[in-house]
Amino acid sequence: MMWLAIGKVVVAAVLISFVSWLSGKKTSLAGFITALPLTTLLALAFSHLEWGDSKQSVEYAKSVFVAIPVSLLFFVPFLFAQKLNLSFWTCYSSGIFLLGVGYFAHSFITKLI
């Protein structure tokens, strides 16, 4: 169990370090890799390796699928910042509030699917 935890940390650290290094060499490729759901890819694989439960892994993936668009609620205040003359911290705190609302929507939707 300890080796799995160490392995997860090493893989994540190497991936983040690689993308950071690549951003100085090939910005567009680094941006594309960063935009990939790398955290999800790693977390799904690590979770399945750790627990070995396919049903749980599928439920986890479905939860992430629903959470991705819901998590975009955080950015909504930033879209209206200039038009409504909102400060960064107003946008940031409003976005966090909307994430809280989104969590309840996420919980409701995941029970339906």
Secondary structure by P-SEA (a helix, b strand, c coil): caaaaaaaaaaaaaaaaaaaaaccccaaaaaaaaacaaaaaaaaaaaaaacccaaaaaaaaaaaaaaaaaaccccccccccccccccaaaaaaaaaaaaaaaaaaaaaaaaac
